[in-house]
Amino acid sequence: MTGYSIQDLAGQFNVTHRALRFYESKGLLAPAKRGQTRIFSERDKTRLMLTLRGKKLGFSLEECRDIIDMYDPSQSDDTRQLLRLCQKITQHRSALLEKMNAMEATLKLMDEVEQKCLDKLLENAD
């Protein structure tokens, strides 16, 4: 059986062995086992790559798994999966924009309060 060891995948994707075992426990990876040794397939490698990409996009592991699990290699049309991915991206973008707007408002308020403090200090120094 050809495949990847846990060390191979961990090194290739710069993740820990513990992370790979965690992803396995969450149903994202399903390596074959030979005794105590895990043998990861090309499918596992692809799912790991997609999971890590999903995490970078801000998706939860459950969201990653749901989207990845929608893929059906017997179907040439993956419209359903692509639409779901676009929907999730839109939701996460909206949430990030809300957070960004809140941070910008906080920074503006900080600037105003800081300037008032500095003005008061200058006033007191005169």
C-alpha positions, 0 to 999 in steps of 0.5 A: 500500500502506497501512501503518506506517513503522519510524518510525511503529511505533517512535514509537507503541510507544516502541521503537528502530528497531534493536529493530524490526529485531531483532524482524523478524530473530527472525520476530516481524514480517514487514514488506513491503519497498519498496526499502530501506523497511520497511512494517509491516502491522496484523498486524505492529503487533498482533504487536509489541503482543503481543510487548511485552506478553509481554516485560512478563510475563517471556516470552522472545522465542521464547515470545512468538513461539510463543504468537503463532504459535498464533493462527489467524484461520480458527479461531473457537476459540482455546482452544489458544492461550489454554491455552498462554498460561495455562500460560506465565503459571503457569510464570513466576508460579511462578519469580517467586514463588521469586525473591521468596521467596529475596529475602525470605529474603536481606533477613531474613538481612541484617537479622539480620546488620546488627542483630548488627553494630550490637549489637556496635558498641554493646557495644564503645562501652560 
